[in-house]
């Protein structure tokens, strides 16, 4: 039995593993996919304090190597459920069998919703991005588009308008889920153009993204829009259903937990993008990992 099991091997989970091992606790990290999370698809990171420039894959590998060098065990499996017996021992059901511990840190992250188009994966990092604050600076003075109609899309377009010569906002309707005040602020920007009642039907280019094909949702007319970058902001999807009996989920499926990373059940903590929060960045994921680990360490005693 481990002291602490961490579900998820992204920035939050691996940071938690580093802190927990330095405190002398036995640690198991269970990751269903590749360690590192979404950041491994980012070609360049330039906004992490103390690191001028690094690839996402290199950053993730560094975290993984550090955690393992301290003695954390990383297992490839998917957690399918959770039980608690005697009020304290937690049993995690995984595709590789059951694992027991005293404290659980849920760091399952959240996946960006994709358009589901052919070549989308191919162009990710080569013109297609899901994070304006991460990648916006790479398109300085360029022509880009943002796809979405919520607050994130509006905020991304406004942010990019300060770097790029032209920003298109593509939205499938002519009404927005975003706050009206924020939409009005964006419309006041001279280098922003709204393309409404339109969906993206194809991503095109030779190596790098060169243009997208659009279809008008009203008259089904097709058109081509030449851009250097596309920022997809149509929401994220957390994967927390397996823990719903022990944590509180909000309407979008995120785990209700404050800055202390504590959930509704003692001994279960949530860190990183899977929890309710307004900012989801590498720095906040790392901070959550540290906070959750220290809380789990204190819980284990």
C-alpha positions as CSV (number, residue, x, y, z in Angstrom):
1,X,0.0,0.0,0.0
2,X,1.3,3.5,-0.9
3,X,1.0,6.6,1.2
4,X,-0.2,8.7,-1.8
5,X,-1.5,7.7,-5.2
6,X,-1.7,10.5,-7.8
7,X,-4.1,10.0,-10.7
8,X,-2.6,11.8,-13.7
9,X,1.0,12.4,-14.8
10,X,0.8,15.9,-16.1
11,X,2.4,19.0,-14.6
12,X,0.2,19.0,-11.5
13,X,0.5,15.3,-10.9
14,X,4.3,15.1,-11.4
15,X,4.9,18.2,-9.2
16,X,2.9,16.6,-6.5
17,X,5.0,13.4,-6.8
18,X,8.2,15.4,-6.5
19,X,7.0,17.2,-3.3
20,X,5.6,14.0,-1.8
21,X,8.8,12.0,-2.3
22,X,10.9,14.8,-0.9
23,X,8.8,14.4,2.2
24,X,9.6,10.7,2.4
25,X,6.1,9.4,1.4
26,X,5.7,6.4,-0.9
27,X,4.2,7.6,-4.2
28,X,2.5,5.9,-7.1
29,X,1.5,8.0,-10.2
30,X,-1.1,6.3,-12.4
31,X,-1.3,7.8,-16.0
32,X,-3.6,6.5,-18.7
33,X,-1.8,8.1,-21.6
34,X,1.6,9.7,-21.9
35,X,3.2,11.4,-19.0
36,X,3.2,15.2,-19.3
37,X,-0.4,15.8,-20.4
38,X,-1.3,18.3,-23.0
39,X,1.9,20.3,-22.8
40,X,3.9,17.6,-24.7
41,X,2.2,18.9,-27.9
42,X,3.4,22.4,-27.4
43,X,6.5,23.1,-29.5
44,X,7.8,26.0,-27.4
45,X,7.2,27.2,-23.8
46,X,8.4,30.7,-23.1
47,X,6.2,31.8,-20.2
48,X,7.4,29.4,-17.4
49,X,9.3,31.4,-14.7
50,X,13.0,30.6,-14.7
51,X,13.0,28.8,-18.1
52,X,13.6,31.1,-21.0
53,X,12.7,28.6,-23.7
54,X,11.9,24.9,-23.7
55,X,9.8,22.4,-25.7
56,X,6.7,21.0,-24.0
57,X,8.1,17.4,-24.4
58,X,11.4,18.4,-22.9
59,X,9.6,20.1,-20.0
60,X,7.4,17.1,-19.3
61,X,10.3,14.6,-19.6
62,X,12.3,16.7,-17.1
63,X,9.4,16.5,-14.6
64,X,9.0,12.8,-15.1
65,X,12.8,12.2,-14.7
66,X,12.9,14.3,-11.5
67,X,9.9,12.4,-10.0
68,X,11.4,9.0,-10.8
69,X,14.9,9.9,-9.6
70,X,13.3,10.7,-6.2
71,X,11.7,7.3,-6.1
72,X,8.2,7.9,-7.4
73,X,6.7,4.9,-9.3
74,X,4.8,5.6,-12.5
75,X,2.3,3.1,-13.8
76,X,0.5,3.1,-17.1
77,X,-3.2,2.3,-16.5
78,X,-6.6,3.9,-16.4
79,X,-8.4,4.5,-13.1
80,X,-12.0,3.3,-13.5
81,X,-13.3,3.7,-9.9
82,X,-12.6,4.5,-6.3
83,X,-13.7,3.0,-2.9
84,X,-13.0,3.9,0.7
85,X,-13.0,1.3,3.4
86,X,-12.8,1.8,7.2
87,X,-13.1,5.5,6.5
88,X,-9.5,5.9,5.6
89,X,-7.9,3.4,3.2
90,X,-8.6,4.3,-0.5
91,X,-8.8,1.6,-3.1
92,X,-8.4,2.7,-6.7
93,X,-9.7,0.3,-9.3
94,X,-7.5,0.4,-12.5
95,X,-7.2,-1.5,-15.7
96,X,-4.1,-3.1,-14.1
97,X,-5.8,-4.1,-10.9
98,X,-6.6,-2.5,-7.5
99,X,-4.2,-0.1,-5.8
100,X,-4.5,1.0,-2.1
101,X,-3.3,4.2,-0.4
102,X,-4.0,6.6,2.4
103,X,-4.4,9.8,0.3
104,X,-5.4,10.4,-3.3
105,X,-4.5,13.3,-5.5
106,X,-6.7,13.7,-8.5
107,X,-4.7,15.4,-11.3
108,X,-6.6,14.1,-14.3
109,X,-6.4,17.4,-16.2
110,X,-8.8,18.4,-18.9
111,X,-8.6,17.9,-22.7
112,X,-9.3,20.6,-25.1
113,X,-12.3,19.9,-27.3
114,X,-11.2,19.4,-30.9
115,X,-13.0,20.2,-34.1
116,X,-12.6,16.6,-35.2
117,X,-11.3,17.5,-38.6
118,X,-8.9,15.6,-40.8
119,X,-5.3,16.9,-40.3
120,X,-6.1,18.5,-37.0
121,X,-3.5,16.5,-35.1
122,X,-1.1,17.0,-38.0
123,X,-1.4,20.8,-37.8
124,X,-1.3,21.0,-34.0
125,X,1.8,22.9,-33.2
126,X,2.1,23.8,-36.9
127,X,-0.5,26.5,-37.0
128,X,-3.2,25.0,-34.8
129,X,-3.2,25.8,-31.1
130,X,-5.6,25.5,-28.2
131,X,-3.9,28.1,-26.0
132,X,-3.6,31.7,-27.0
133,X,-1.6,32.8,-24.0
134,X,0.8,29.9,-24.6
135,X,1.4,30.4,-28.3
136,X,0.1,33.8,-29.3
137,X,3.5,35.4,-29.3
138,X,4.7,33.1,-32.0
139,X,2.3,34.8,-34.4
140,X,3.4,38.4,-33.8
141,X,2.3,40.6,-36.7
142,X,0.6,37.6,-38.3
143,X,-2.9,36.8,-39.4
144,X,-4.8,34.4,-37.2
145,X,-8.3,33.2,-36.4
146,X,-10.0,32.2,-33.2
147,X,-12.9,29.6,-33.3
148,X,-15.5,29.8,-30.5
149,X,-18.2,31.9,-29.0
150,X,-17.6,31.7,-25.2
151,X,-15.6,33.9,-22.9
152,X,-12.4,32.0,-23.6
153,X,-12.7,32.6,-27.3
154,X,-13.5,36.3,-26.9
155,X,-10.6,36.7,-24.4
156,X,-8.2,34.9,-26.7
157,X,-9.2,37.1,-29.7
158,X,-8.6,40.2,-27.6
159,X,-5.3,38.9,-26.3
160,X,-4.1,38.1,-29.9
161,X,-5.2,41.4,-31.2
162,X,-2.4,43.0,-29.2
163,X,0.2,40.8,-31.1
164,X,-1.3,40.1,-34.5
165,X,-2.0,42.4,-37.5
166,X,-5.3,40.7,-38.1
167,X,-7.6,38.5,-35.9
168,X,-10.7,36.8,-37.2
169,X,-13.3,35.4,-34.8
170,X,-15.2,32.5,-36.3
171,X,-18.4,31.5,-34.6
172,X,-21.2,29.1,-35.7
173,X,-23.9,31.4,-34.5
174,X,-24.5,35.2,-34.4
175,X,-25.2,35.1,-30.6
176,X,-22.5,34.6,-28.0
177,X,-22.3,32.7,-24.7
178,X,-19.6,35.2,-23.7
179,X,-20.4,38.3,-21.6
180,X,-21.9,41.1,-23.8
181,X,-19.5,43.6,-22.3
182,X,-16.5,41.5,-23.5
183,X,-17.9,41.0,-26.9
184,X,-18.5,44.8,-27.3
185,X,-14.9,45.5,-26.2
186,X,-13.6,43.1,-28.8
187,X,-15.8,44.6,-31.6
188,X,-14.2,47.9,-30.9
189,X,-10.7,46.6,-31.9
190,X,-9.9,47.8,-35.4
191,X,-7.9,44.7,-36.3
192,X,-10.6,42.2,-35.3
193,X,-13.2,40.9,-37.8
194,X,-16.1,38.7,-36.9
195,X,-17.1,35.8,-39.2
196,X,-20.5,34.7,-37.8
197,X,-22.9,31.8,-38.7
198,X,-19.9,29.9,-40.0
199,X,-18.1,26.6,-39.2
200,X,-14.7,25.4,-40.1
201,X,-14.9,22.4,-42.4
202,X,-11.3,21.8,-43.4
203,X,-7.7,22.6,-42.4
204,X,-5.4,23.0,-45.3
205,X,-1.7,23.6,-45.9
206,X,1.6,22.0,-46.8
207,X,3.4,21.2,-43.5
208,X,2.1,24.4,-41.8
209,X,-1.5,25.6,-41.7
210,X,-2.1,28.0,-44.7
211,X,-5.9,28.4,-44.8
212,X,-9.2,27.0,-43.5
213,X,-12.4,26.2,-45.4
214,X,-15.6,27.7,-44.0
215,X,-19.2,26.9,-44.5
216,X,-22.0,29.4,-43.8
217,X,-24.6,27.7,-41.5
218,X,-27.5,29.7,-43.1
219,X,-27.0,29.4,-46.9
220,X,-24.2,26.7,-46.8
221,X,-21.9,28.8,-49.0
222,X,-18.3,27.7,-48.9
223,X,-15.3,30.1,-48.6
224,X,-11.6,30.0,-48.0
225,X,-9.8,32.1,-45.3
226,X,-6.0,32.4,-45.4
227,X,-4.5,32.5,-42.0
228,X,-1.2,31.6,-40.3
229,X,-2.6,30.4,-37.1
230,X,-5.9,29.0,-35.8
231,X,-6.8,29.0,-32.0
232,X,-9.5,26.6,-31.2
233,X,-11.5,27.7,-28.1
234,X,-14.6,25.6,-28.0
235,X,-14.2,24.3,-24.5
236,X,-12.5,21.6,-22.5
237,X,-13.6,18.3,-21.2
238,X,-12.5,16.9,-17.8
239,X,-12.7,13.2,-17.1
240,X,-13.8,12.9,-13.4
241,X,-16.9,10.7,-13.6
242,X,-15.1,7.8,-12.0
243,X,-14.8,9.8,-8.7
244,X,-18.3,11.4,-8.7
245,X,-19.3,9.4,-5.5
246,X,-16.5,11.0,-3.5
247,X,-16.1,14.5,-4.9
248,X,-18.5,17.2,-5.9
249,X,-18.5,18.0,-9.7
250,X,-19.8,21.3,-11.1
251,X,-22.1,21.4,-14.1
252,X,-19.1,21.0,-16.5
253,X,-17.6,18.1,-14.7
254,X,-14.8,19.8,-12.9
255,X,-14.0,18.9,-9.3
256,X,-15.1,21.5,-6.8
257,X,-12.0,22.4,-4.8
258,X,-10.5,25.7,-3.7
259,X,-7.0,26.9,-3.6
260,X,-6.3,24.5,-0.8
261,X,-7.0,21.7,-3.3
262,X,-9.3,19.9,-0.7
263,X,-12.4,18.1,-2.0
264,X,-15.6,17.0,-0.3
265,X,-13.9,13.8,1.1
266,X,-11.1,13.9,3.5
267,X,-7.9,12.4,2.1
268,X,-8.9,13.2,-1.5
269,X,-7.4,16.2,-3.2
270,X,-7.7,17.8,-6.6
271,X,-4.9,19.6,-8.5
272,X,-4.5,21.2,-11.8
273,X,-6.9,21.6,-14.7
274,X,-9.4,19.0,-13.4
275,X,-10.5,21.3,-10.6
276,X,-12.7,24.4,-10.6
277,X,-10.5,27.4,-11.3
278,X,-10.4,30.5,-13.5
279,X,-6.8,30.2,-14.7
280,X,-5.3,27.0,-16.2
281,X,-1.6,27.4,-17.0
282,X,1.6,25.5,-16.4
283,X,2.4,27.7,-13.4
284,X,-1.0,27.2,-11.8
285,X,-0.8,23.4,-12.4
286,X,2.6,23.3,-10.7
287,X,1.3,25.4,-7.8
288,X,-1.7,23.1,-7.4
289,X,0.6,20.1,-7.4
290,X,2.7,21.5,-4.6
291,X,-0.3,22.6,-2.5
292,X,-2.1,19.2,-2.9
293,X,1.0,17.2,-2.1
294,X,1.6,19.2,1.1
295,X,-2.0,18.7,2.1
296,X,-1.8,15.0,1.4
297,X,1.4,14.7,3.4
298,X,-0.2,16.4,6.4
299,X,-3.2,14.1,6.1
300,X,-1.0,11.0,6.0
301,X,0.9,12.2,9.1
